Amino acid sequence: MQRIQILLKSQAISLEESVRSALLDSEPHTDWISIHEFPTRFLERNLEALYARNPHLLEHLSEINLPETVQLRPGGGPLIPCQIRRNYGWTWIHGKDGVAAENRGLIDLALKSYKDPEMDLFCILGFGLGYVASEMLEWFPQKVDPFRHARGMVIFESDPALFLAALTLNDWRGIIERKYVFFCVGDDLKTQWETLCREHLLCSCNKAAFLFGYPVRDAVKKNDYLALAGRVQKTWDEARPLPHQHRSRLLARTHDSKIHKVWTWYNPIERAIPHIASGLMDAMERRGMTCKTLQVESGRYYPPWHKFHDIAGFDPNLIVQLNRPTSLLFPENWAHEIPIPRVVWYVDSPRNFWQKHPAFYFTKHDRVFVWDETYIPFLHECGAEEVHVLPYAADVQPPGEVCERFRCPISFVGQVMDQGDTRMQLTKEERNYLDGIVEEKLSRLEDEFTEILKRNPPPSSVNYEALSEKILVDYYLYVEANSRHRIRVLESLVPYGLRLYGPEAWLTVLPEQSALRDCFCGPVDHRTEFPSLMRSSLINLNIHSLHAVASLNMRDYDVPLQDSFLLTDWVLGADRWFEPERELVFYRSLEDLHARIDEFLSHPEQREPIIQAGKQRVLVDHTYDRRLDDLLHILSRSFAT
């Protein structure tokens, strides 16, 4: 970071030099036009997107008019030369030495910084017309591995009028809407920066680069930007000791015999995680515990160890982490040192989330739980000392009302995942090989993918090691097989008047000729619509994910609690959670499924006793309060020893 800043300082120039190098003729060339003569519809669209993510900019831009002092020379391609009139005359923004050539020099400097793997925040001093920032963002990855940190960008522009000009000339929503891009615009850049630091912990970034976003020739403006870079650098220097201060304080904390503060986090767009985390946290709060949930959005820039900063600020005496080891929450090897008890609860196959990387490990402070006992040996192999079974639970809420919109003989609510982008990364030979593995799995559902892969080594045209670096093979196979399995079961139920609910991904995954397309009714809101849908369906169908080898899912618990009838596929050991035929009805094959549907549609009086028996079993044994009893009992016994 220091090296980049020194490089910028070496470019500082005097006002006299600035005027000499930047001035055009005393009057603009005749082929220049005012920006008002360059009509586009971009400004309104860009501002709408900008204010949606940066509402603080409304006060800085709402009173600014597009200036007459900005002129353009169109006709030379997408990179338009631009000039602006200052007090001392017309000066170049882009184009004095050719727009492309000028940008190239700035972009080459940016690329050098980008290749530094420790560089995670880029401060753009001056937006200009947005050309440099736009090209830089082409390098940024769309997806980030969980053990790597996203890269962010802060754009500083001290001239609101010039910024409006940029938003007028191009559709920059592709920049504005990215969650890892932040804007500071106006004459109080330092104040806006300090606000960003407080709200987004930007001051705890690993390493930052300061880069000009256009050839700033105005000496006063350039030197102001360099001074701003110095102030930004100072905030980082002041914040640098924070993680170590947090560590020292947490190491010195005394052991709490009673859990009273619990911290967790989740990504709001993940499938079931927010629902499960909220259910457990709500149960804890009913016991008088204070809980905090940090929501982390996909695609947004978070500095390294932002979760650790949040943990340190809350100072919990229990951390709950779903589907990932708690080692990812702490810098370096601090996860071993900091003595906060932790619960790691896997509610999906840990094979889909575990990566062979130094950042993934368990510690003596972790107590690992998994919803399906099948994965206990795998978690032991990953280093977990203690692994306990903790099943899903029911979300206790009042039954929904019967609704004509949802009334139907049989419904299914669930999802598939579109792997089109992943399949495009594969060669024809790789796709054919993996498709063969998927089809064998569907013909022998009880077999693990690891067994099938051993029986079917790849052909000479497929390099499995290279394939594994390209995609997560286990996860790809699971998603593909799960989608195909659900589609084949559901296609056989179309004649029964099936209604299919779920994400729009169904329409991209379903074959064009599939009769299921006519059954698809779109998504339903879990809180506001799902209870009514369950009550309005004579039969609610459940198809467990293929990774649920010896466990039930949330649907098995939620549907009986809604005074609704569920028909679900059998999984190994399901009779531990419900008494078959009396509390829950299972089917064991496609033929059995059809026979069960015929039976319970023809004899509706048989459904009600099963519904009520299943509901009572859920209320006694399968609520989040009951799961919390089991969890706390295991923790008290485990940490006591």
N, C-alpha and C positions, 0 to 999 in steps of 0.2 A: 504494500500500500504506500509506504514511504517513497519507494522508487518511482512510482507513477506520479506522485505529487511533485517530486523534485523535477521530473520531466516537464510538468505543466508550468512550474514556476520559471523554468528557463525560457518559457515562451512569453513571459510578461514583456510588454512594450510600453513606450511612452505615448502620450497623446499626440505629440508632433509626428512620431513615426506612424502612428495609426492613421492620422489624417493623410499623410503622404501616400501610404500604401492602399488606403481604402477608398479615397475620393474618386468618383467618376468625373466626367466633365461637369462643368458648372450647371448644365442642364441635362436632363436624361436624354438618351438616344431616342430618335423618332419612332423606332420600332418597339418601344416599351409601352405597355398599357397599364392603366390602373387596375388594381385587384378587383375593383367594382365592375370592371368590364369583362371579368372572367367568371361568368355565372356557373355555379354548381349548387347542388343540393346537399353538399357534404357538411356544411357548418352546423345545421340544425341536428343532423343525425349524430355527428361527433359530440356535440355538446350534451345531447340527451344521454349518450353512453358515458360521457365524462362525469356528469353530475350524479349519475346512478352509483358510480363507484367512488367518486371524490366530491361529496356534497360540500366540503369546505371551500371548493373553488368557485362556487356560485357567487359568493360575495366579492371575489376578485375579478370575475369576468362579466357579470351581469350588466354592469354599467359601462363596459368598454365597447366602443363602436369599431367596426372594421375600418382601419385608417385609410385615408386617401394617400398617405405617404408611402404605401407599399406598392411597388410597381413590378411587373413581370415581363418576360420576353418569351412568349410561348412559341411553339413550332419546332423546337429542337428535340422532341422526345418527351418521355415521362419526367425527366429531371429538368425542372424549369428554372432558369436563372432568375434571381430575385434581388431587388435593391430596396433600400429604405432611406427616407430623408431624415437626417439628424439635424441638429442645430447648425452644424458646420457644413452641411451639404449632403449630397447623395453618397451612400456607402453600400458596398456589396454585402449581401447575405450569402448568396450562392452564385458562383459563375464567373468570378474575376479571372480565374485560371482554368475555367471549364469545370462544370459541376461534377462530372464523373471523376475527373482527376483530383479535385479537391477532396471529394468524399473518400477516394481510394486511400489517400494518405491517412486520414482519420480512422478509417476502417482497418487498415493494416495495424495501426497502433492498438486498436481495440482487440483485434484478433490475437495479438501477442499476449495481451492480458487474459483473454478468454482461455487460452491454452494452459494457463496456470491452474492446476486442479484445485488449489486452495482458494482461488478467487471466487467469491460467491455473491458479491454485490457490486454493481456497476453504477456509478454516479455520472450522469450525462449533464455536462455544464452547457446549457443552451440547446434548445430543441431545433432551432432553425425551422426548416420546412419538414423536418422529421425523417430525412433520407437516411442518415447514419443510424439512428435508433431503430428504424424499420429493418435495415439490413442486419444489424446485430441480432435482433430477435429471431431471425431465421436460424441462428445457431442454437438457440435455447431448446433443450429437450422438452417434449410435450409431457413425458412421463418420467418420474424420478424413482429410483430404487429406494426402498424404505431405509436403507443404511447410508444413503447419500443425501446430501442436502440440495434443495433446489437453488437456482440462481435467481437473483432479483435485480431490478433496475429502478433507480430513482432519477427522474428527469426534472432538472431545474431550468426554468425559463423566467428570467427577470422582466421580460417585456411582454405584457399581456396582449398588446396589439399584434405583435409578431406571432404569438402563439395562435391567436384567432386566424391570422392569415394562413398558418399551416393547416388549421382545421378546415379552412375554406377550400384549399386547393386539392386535398386528397381525403379519401375515406380512410381515416386512421383508427377505425373501431377495432381493427385487428391488434393494434397496440393498446388502445385505451381499455379494452375489456379483459385483457390478461390480468389475472389476479396477482401476478408477481411484478407488475409495473406500477410505480407510484409517481404522482405528479406534485411538484411545488411550483406555483406560478404567481408572479407578482413581486412586489418590492419588500416582502417580509419573508424571504426564503428561509432564513434562519429559524424563525418562529414555526413555520410550517414543518421544517425538518425536525425540530424538537418534538412537535406533536406526533409525527410519524414514529419517532423513536420510542415514545411512550406507549403508543397504541400497538406497534408491531415489533417492538424490541429490535429494531434495525441496528441499534448500537452494539448488539452482541454478534454481529456478523463475524465471520472468520477472517476475511481479508477483502478489501475493497479497492476498486480502481476508479480514478477520476479521469474522465475523458471529455473532450469537447465534441458537441454534437453538430457543429458546423464551424467554418473558419471565422472565429470571432475576431474582427479587425478593429472594433471600437476599443481603444485602450482602456477607457474607464470601465466599460462593461467587462472586458477580459480580466482586468485586475480585480474587479469586484467578485467575479467568479473564483479567481484564485484565492482571494481572502475567504470566501465561503468554504472552499475546499479545506482551508486551514482550520476553520471553525468546526467543520464536520469531523475532521481528523481528531480534533481535541475531544469531541464527545466520545469517540471510540477509545481514545487513550484513557479517558476517565472511567469508561465502563469496563475496560479490559480486566480489572481485578475481580469483577463481580462473581464469575463462576467459582473462583477460588474462595471468595468470602462466603458464598453459599455453602460450599463443601465444608469449610471449617465449622460453620455453625451447625450443619446437619450432623457432622461427626461428633460434635460435643453434646448433642441432645441426649437426654436420658430415656431409658426404655419405658414405654407406657404399657402397663398390664391390661388396660382396657382400651378398645378401639373407640375413638370418638371423632376422628377427622379422616375422611376417605377421599382420595383423589383418583380420577380416571379421565380418559379422553376417548373421543371417537371422531370419525369422519361422517358428517351427516348424510352423505350419499351412499354409504355402505349399506348393504342389504338389511341384515337383521341386527347388526351390531348396536346401532342407536337404541333400538327397541329393547334389546336384552340389557344393555348398560343402564338405561333409564329404569327398567323394572327392578334391577338389583339396587340401584341408588335410592329409589323410592322406598324400598323395603328398609334400607338402612336408616333413612330419615325418619321413618315411622318408629324406629328404635331410639330416636333421639340423637343420632349421629349427624355431624355436619359434613355435607358432601359437596364436592366441586367437580364439575365436568368441563373439560376444555374441548371445544369443538375445533377441529383442524380440517380446513377445506382443501380438496384436491386442486392442484394447479396453482395454489397461492404460494408466495415466497414466505418461508419462515426461516429465521436465522438458525444456525446450529444451536442445538440444546435449548430451544425455546421452551420445550416441555420441562426441562430441568429448571429453568428460571421460574416457570409457573408452579412447579412442585415446591421449590424453595420458598416462594412467596406465600404459599398456602400452609406449608409445614404440616403435612398429614402424618398420621401414624399408621396408615395403611394405603397402599397403592394397588389399584385394580387395573390390570392390562388384559385386553381381550385379543386373542389370536397372535400375539407377538411377545417375544421375551422382553423383560424389563430392561435388559442391557441396552436397548435402543434409546432409552430415556436419558442416559447419563453419558457425560464425556469420558473418554479414555476408559480406564478400568475402575472408575469410581463406583460402578454398580456393585463391585465386590466390597467396597469399603463402607458405603453409607448404609447404616443399619435400620432402614425403614422396612418393615415387613411388606411383602408383596404377594398378591394373588395373580397368577397368570391362568386365565380361563380360555381354553380352546373350545370354541363353539362351531368350528368348521375343521376340516381335516388339517392337522398341523403340517402334513406333507405339502400342502398348497402354500404355506406361508414360511416354512423354514428354509433358510438359504445357507449354503456352506460359505460363510464369511466370518471374519474375526469379530464382527459386531454382534453376532448372534451367539449368545451363551446364557446359561442359567447360573444363578449364584445360590449361596446358602440362605439368602434372604427370601428366595422364591418358594412358594408352594403352588405346584402346578395342578390344575384341574382340567378335565376333558369331558365333553358331553357323551363320548362314545368310548367304551373300554377297549375297543379294538386297537386304539392308537397308543395305549400305555407303553408297550414295548418300544415303539418308535421314539417316544419322548424320553424314555430311559437312555436310548442310544444317543440322544441329543444332549444328555448330561443332566437331565432332571432327576434329582434324588428321590423326591416324593411326588407321586402322581395319584390323584384321587378322581373318582367319577362324580361329576356334578351335571345332572341332566338339565334340559331346558325347563321352563316353567310357564304357567299361564298368566296372561295379562288380565287381571280381575277387573272387569268393567260391566255395567248393566247390559243385559241383552238388548239387541237392536230391535227395531220395529219391522214387521213384515212390510215390504215395499213392492208395489206392482212392477216397478222398473227392473227389479232383480228376480222376480218370481220365475222359477224354472224347475224342470225335473232334476237336473244335475248340473253342478258348476265346479269349475276348477280355477283356483287362484294360484298363480306361481309364475316363475320366470324362466327364460332361457337367455343365453348370452351370445351375442353376435361376434363370431371370431373371424369375420371376413378380412379385417386388416391383418390379423396374424397369419391367416392362410395365404395371403398375398406375399408374405415374406418367404414362403416355402417353395421349393422346387416341385415340379410335378411328381418326381420320384418320392420326395419326402412326404407330400400329401397322401400319395397312394399307400405308402408304408404305414403312416399313422392311421389312415382310414381303416386299414386291415386290422390294426390293433383294437380300434374302437369297436369294429363289428364283432370281433371275437369276444370282447368284453360283454357286448349285448347278448351274445348267445350263451354266455356263462357268467351271469351277474355275480356269482359267489366268488369268482377268481379276482385276485388283486392284479392291478396293472403291472406290478413288478414281476409277478409270475408269468403273465402273458408276454411281456417283453423278453424274458429269459427264454421262453419257448420259441420266440420269433425274432431272431437276430436280424438286424437290418441288412438289405442287399448291398452289394459292393458299390452301388450308385448313391448310397446314403451314408454320409459320415456322421455317426451318432454324436460324437463329441462336438462337432461344429454345429449340429442341430440343437444340442443342449445349450450352447452359448447364444444361439439365435432366439430361442423361446424357452419358457418353462414347460418342458415336455409333459411332466406329470399333471400339471394344472390344465394344459391344453387338452390332454386326453380325457380328463375328468369332465371338463365343460362340454366337450363335443359329445361324449357318450351320454351324459346327463340330458342334453337337449334332444338327441335322437330318441332316447328311451321314452321321454315324456311325449314327444310328438307321436310315436307309434302307439302308445297306450291311448292317447286322447283321440287319435284319428279313428280308432275302433269304436268310439263312443258317440260319434256324430249322429247316428240314427236315433239316439235317445234324447235328442234335443239339448245337447251339451252347450253350455255357455263358458267361454274361456276369457279370463281376466288376467291382465298382467301388463308389463311394459311393452312399448312399441317394438322392442327387439323381436317379438314374435313374428312381426310382418317381414322382417329382413331375414329371419332364420327359416321360416316355413317355405317349403317348395311352392312354386307358383301354382301348381295343380292341386295343392292340398285342400281338402274340403274343410280343414280347420279354419281357413281364412274367413269363411262365412260365420264361424262361431265366435270369432274374436270380438270382444266388447270393450277393449281398452283397459287402462289402469283403474284401480279403486284406491281410495284413501283408507289407510289401515284404521285410523281412529274414527273417522266420520261415516264411512260407507261400508267397511268390511263387516261390522256386526249385523247390519240390515241384510247384506248379501247372504250371510250364513243363515239367518232366520228365514229368508225368502226362498232358499233352495231346498227342495225335498231331500236331496242327497248332496252333501259336500264331499268331493273326492280329494283324497290326499295321495300324492306320489312322492315318496321320500327321495331325497338326493342320493346318488349312488355312493357317496362317502358315508352315509348313515348305515353302517353295517350292522350295528347292534344297539341302536338308539332310536328314539322318536324325535320328531321335530315340534315346533311350536304349534302347528295346526292341530296335532293330536290332543293338545291340552286346551287350546282356545275354543275350538268348535263346540265340544260338550258344554263348556261354560256359558255358551251363548244359547243354550236350549235348542241346539241344532244337531242334526244327525250327520255322522262322519263315517265314510267308508275308506279305509286306509290299507295300504299294502303291508304285508307282514315283514317284520325284521327280526333278526335273531334276538331272543330274550325279551320280546315285547310284553310277554305275560308277567314280567316283573313290575311293570308300570300300570297295566290294566288287565282285568280278567276278560279274556276273549269271549265274545258272544254276549256276555252279560253287561260289560261296561264299555266295550268298544268292539266294532266289527272289522275284521281283517280279511283281505283277499290274498290268495297265494299264487295266482296265475291269471292270465288274461281271460281264460274260460271261466274261472271262478269269479272274476270281477263281473262279467256279464250276467252270470247266474245270480249273484248277490243283488245286482241292480234290479233285475226282473223281480226277485223276491220282495225287496223292500219297497218297490214302487207299487207292486200289486197288493201288498199287505201293510198299509201305513200304520196300522195299530201296533205293529211289532217295533216300530221305531221309538216311540215315546218312553217305554220302560228302560231301554238301553241309554237314551239321552240322559234321563234323570240319574241312573246309576253311575254313568260316566262323569256327570257333573259333580256328584257327591265325592267321587274318588279324587277328582281334581282339587276340590276345595279342601280336602283333608291332606292330600299328599303332594300336590304339584303346583303350589303357588310360590311366588318369589320369597314370601315370608318363610315358607318351609325350607326353601333352598338356602336362605340365609342362616337358619338354624343349623343346618348341616355344615355350612361353610365355617361358621363361628366355632362350632364344636371341634372341627378338624384343626382350625388355626390355634385354638387355645391348647389343645393337646400337643400339637406339633411344636409350636414355639416354646412351650413350657419345657420340652425336653431338649 
